Amino acid sequence: MLYFAYGSNMDWNQMRDRCPSAKFIGVAKLPNHRLAFTRKSESRDCGVADAVVDQNSSVWGVVYEIDDRDIGLLNISEGYISGRARSQNCYYRKQQHVFQDGDDVKPLAACVYVAVSQENPPLPNQTYKGLILNGARFWRLPEDYIREVLEPIEVKA
């Protein structure tokens, strides 16, 4: 399965721990979405990333190839159980076209986990923001995206 990570799973150490089979495929852009923090993670005690539909924005991230044996591990880490009502999951999984290197002529069909949003979620904490930034810098996401979208992320005190 191809998986598009745009939040803390861009951090290579976290991703390898969660899915040992993960292989980096490339940097990609999810068009018509923006990065938001619409859900609280109980385990992290902070807001966590979501890709919200927005026709005027794009979310950059990383595409990994995940072996079938690790898909269940990824589902667990994202709070997703197939067949369960969407409202009972933390995230749901959907197939989306992303564009490798941001190039419209290099589409990839990848699974994206999208948050089941909550009212008034908290801001992310510094540790969570750090995972996103570490991954973005490690995989060399576009500098303007890092500077304009990721670095200004507000964190809870």
Secondary structure as the mmCIF struct_conf table of DSSP 4:
data_model
#
loop_
_struct_conf.conf_type_id
_struct_conf.id
_struct_conf.beg_label_comp_id
_struct_conf.beg_label_asym_id
_struct_conf.beg_label_seq_id
_struct_conf.end_label_comp_id
_struct_conf.end_label_asym_id
_struct_conf.end_label_seq_id
STRN STRN1 LEU A 2 ALA A 5
BEND BEND1 GLY A 7 GLY A 7
HELX_RH_3T_P HELX_RH_3T_P1 SER A 8 MET A 10
BEND BEND2 ASP A 11 ASP A 11
HELX_RH_AL_P HELX_RH_AL_P1 TRP A 12 ARG A 18
TURN_TY1_P TURN_TY1_P1 PRO A 20 SER A 21
STRN STRN2 LYS A 23 SER A 41
TURN_TY1_P TURN_TY1_P2 GLU A 42 ASP A 45
STRN STRN3 CYS A 46 GLU A 65
HELX_RH_AL_P HELX_RH_AL_P2 ASP A 68 SER A 77
TURN_TY1_P TURN_TY1_P3 GLU A 78 GLY A 79
TURN_TY1_P TURN_TY1_P4 SER A 82 GLY A 83
BEND BEND3 ARG A 84 ARG A 84
HELX_RH_3T_P HELX_RH_3T_P2 ARG A 86 GLN A 88
BEND BEND4 ASN A 89 CYS A 90
STRN STRN4 TYR A 91 GLN A 100
TURN_TY1_P TURN_TY1_P5 ASP A 101 GLY A 102
TURN_TY1_P TURN_TY1_P6 ASP A 104 VAL A 105
BEND BEND5 LYS A 106 LYS A 106
STRN STRN5 PRO A 107 ALA A 115
BEND BEND6 GLU A 119 ASN A 120
HELX_LH_PP_P HELX_LH_PP_P1 PRO A 121 ASN A 125
HELX_RH_AL_P HELX_RH_AL_P3 GLN A 126 PHE A 138
TURN_TY1_P TURN_TY1_P7 TRP A 139 ARG A 140
HELX_RH_AL_P HELX_RH_AL_P4 GLU A 143 TYR A 145
HELX_RH_PI_P HELX_RH_PI_P1 ILE A 146 LEU A 150
TURN_TY1_P TURN_TY1_P8 GLU A 151 PRO A 152
#
